[in-house]
Amino acid sequence: MSEQADIPVYEGSCQCGAVRFTARTRLEAPFQCNCSRCRRLNAVMHSVPGDDFVLLGGSEALKTYKFNSHTIAHQFCTQCGIQPFAAGSDGQGNTIHVINVHCLNEPRYDRNAISHFNGADF
């Protein structure tokens, strides 16, 4: 059995289901951010490498919002307004997707493991 086979694949979507995706991850490092946007969303997020994220459908329903440094592409559904994920890159230039854990079907994670990121001072 390969190491990848041990990693769960979660399905996720916006509220109306127009935007659908999968994410291969263990949800071991969920976090919340205190920047002006994330604080208002109250989302629990988790970073997933670009190769472990697949947009299954709904690209036509997505709208991008960028603010502050304009480096993170916050994606939201134009039909229901939910932000299921954002896209960006890590410090080495690798593509990552930051998924909204609350948009996953049956997410399995320890709420006590949520860390807090000081995005307000970023």
N, C-alpha and C positions, 0 to 999 in steps of 0.2 A: 504494500500500500504506500503510495507516495505521500509526501508531506502535504501537498496541496489537497489531497483527498480528505485529510483530517479537518480542513477548514470549512466551516459552514458557509453555504451560499444563501443569502437572504434575498427575498423579493421585496420590493418597495414601490411606493407610488405616491402621487399627490392625492388629495382627498377625493377628487372626482374620477381618478383612474386614467386620465388622459396621458399622464407622464408615468411610465413604468420603467423600472430598472432592477438589476441584480447587483449585489455586492458580496464578494468573497472576503470574509473577515471573521475574526474571533470576538470582536467588540470588547477587547480587553482594556482599551484606553479611551472611554467616552469622556467628553469634556463640555463645559459650558464656557462661553466667552461673555465678557462684560462690555463689549463695544456697544455703540449706540444702536446698531441694527440687531445684533444677537440678543441683547438685553430685552428688546421689545418682542423678539420672536420666542424667547424662553426655550429655545431648542437645545436638545442634547445632541452633540455632534460626534462624529468619529471619522478619522482620516483613512482613506483607502487608496492604495496605489492605483494608478491609472489602468493597469492591466487587469485589476481585480474588480473593475466597475464596468457594467455593460448597460447602456441605454437601450431598452427593449422597444420603446415606442414613445411617441409624443414630442419629438424634437420640434415639430411645427407649433406645438402649444407652449413652448418655453420662451420666456423673455429673460434677458440678462440685465442685471442691475450691478453696477460697480460704483464704489464710493471710496473716499479717503485716498489710498495709494493707487486705486484702480487696478490692482493685481489679482483680485479674487473675483471671479465671475459668478455672482449669486444667481442661481437659476430658479425661476418661479413659474408656475402654471398660469397662463393668461385666462384660463377658465375658472379655476377655484381660488387662485391666489396663494396657494401653499408653496413654500420653498423646500423641495425634497433634497436638494443637494447644491453644492457650489463646486466650482472647478478652479484649479490653480496649479501651483508647482511648489515642491519642497525647496529647501535651501540649495540642493544640487541641481535644480532645473528639471527634475522628474515630475511628470504629471501626477496630480493627486485629485481625488474627489472627496470632499467633506460632506458626508451624508448626514441628513437629519434622522437620527435614530428613531424618532417618533413616527417617521414615514415608512418604517420597515414593518412587514407583516410578522407579528409575534417575535419581536426582538428579545434576545436572551442576554441580559447583562446585569451586573451588580450595580444598583443605584448608589451604593456606598463607594464605588470605585470612580465616580465622576470627579474629574479634576477641574480646576478653574483656571482659565487662561485670561490674563490681563490684556485684553485687546484694546481697552480704553486708552492705554498709554503706549500702544504699539506704534 
